[in-house]
Amino acid sequence: MSIIVHHSPQTRSTRLLWLLEELGADYRVNYVTIRRMDGSGGPDGNNPHPLKQVPAIEVGDQLLIESALIFPFLTDRFRIANLAPTPTHPRRAEYFSWLGLYSGVVEGVLGSGSPETWSPVQNEAYAGLERRWSAAIKDGGYILGDFSALDILFGSLLQWYRAAMPAGEPYDNYLERISQRPALARALQKDSPPA
Ligand SMILES: N[C@@H](CCC(=O)N[C@@H](CS)C(=O)NCC(=O)O)C(=O)O
């Protein structure tokens, strides 16, 4: 299976490199430019993403976008790596619920402005996510018990934006645990194009 990752350094596609390294996948990186928050960069003609964003992946002749869907697509393809519940596993529904929370709450709320601008409904959605996440990781665990693809998807949020979650325990320890993964170090070596 040939996989191409359309990627730009220090973005949401960096964690996809991390996932692919954890999965032991064989993949090629297509480095593209994107519009950056600071006004630099710009859409890249070599990026097949319809919105000129990253990440996007090509698997054979299929193009897939949106992190919350790329993750399960790949964990299903690479089941052997055991980074997510299989389709008949009793925690499969929990896995999908977290993926939905990522796309609906994390992207939907965090991406819609600063906390001061959130509506009461958005505040409650975010607080609910925080309660669930902190309960899962408080005793040295991970979101689904053992380390899984969800810890890459959600954990990368803390790596970019630690202030998104409350200060102190349990998030600091969790961040330290996930940051020590050798696959993350390998991914970071590929984050920027070779000089
Ligand atoms: N919901 C998408 C968001 C993708 C996204 O916003 N990517 C940013 C980089 S972190 C981007 O490409 N920005 C450039 C743009 O929107 O033009 C996902 O989670 O994959």
The ligand as a Tripos MOL2 file, in Angstrom:
@<TRIPOS>MOLECULE
LIG
   20    19     1     0     0
SMALL
NO_CHARGES

@<TRIPOS>ATOM
      1 N1        -10.1580   19.9610   10.6470 N.3       1 LIG1
      2 C1         -8.9020   19.8420    9.9220 C.3       1 LIG1
      3 C2         -8.1600   21.1580   10.0790 C.3       1 LIG1
      4 C3         -6.9600   21.2620    9.1580 C.3       1 LIG1
      5 C4         -6.2600   22.6140    9.3210 C.2       1 LIG1
      6 O1         -6.8830   23.6210    9.7270 O.2       1 LIG1
      7 N2         -4.9630   22.6220    9.0140 N.am      1 LIG1
      8 C5         -4.2070   23.8660    9.0630 C.3       1 LIG1
      9 C6         -2.7610   23.5820    9.5230 C.3       1 LIG1
     10 S1         -2.6640   23.1090   11.2110 S.3       1 LIG1
     11 C7         -4.1100   24.4390    7.6700 C.2       1 LIG1
     12 O2         -3.8700   23.6960    6.7260 O.2       1 LIG1
     13 N3         -4.2670   25.7490    7.5350 N.am      1 LIG1
     14 C8         -4.1540   26.4420    6.2880 C.3       1 LIG1
     15 C9         -5.4750   26.9460    5.7860 C.2       1 LIG1
     16 O3         -6.5190   26.7520    6.4390 O.co2     1 LIG1
     17 O4         -5.4990   27.5620    4.7110 O.co2     1 LIG1
     18 C10        -8.1340   18.6450   10.4850 C.2       1 LIG1
     19 O5         -8.2200   18.4120   11.7020 O.co2     1 LIG1
     20 O6         -7.4670   17.9260    9.7370 O.co2     1 LIG1
@<TRIPOS>BOND
     1     1     2 1
     2     2     3 1
     3     2    18 1
     4     3     4 1
     5     4     5 1
     6     5     6 2
     7     5     7 1
     8     7     8 1
     9     8     9 1
    10     8    11 1
    11     9    10 1
    12    11    12 2
    13    11    13 1
    14    13    14 1
    15    14    15 1
    16    15    16 2
    17    15    17 1
    18    18    19 2
    19    18    20 1
@<TRIPOS>SUBSTRUCTURE
     1 LIG1         1 GROUP 0 **** ****
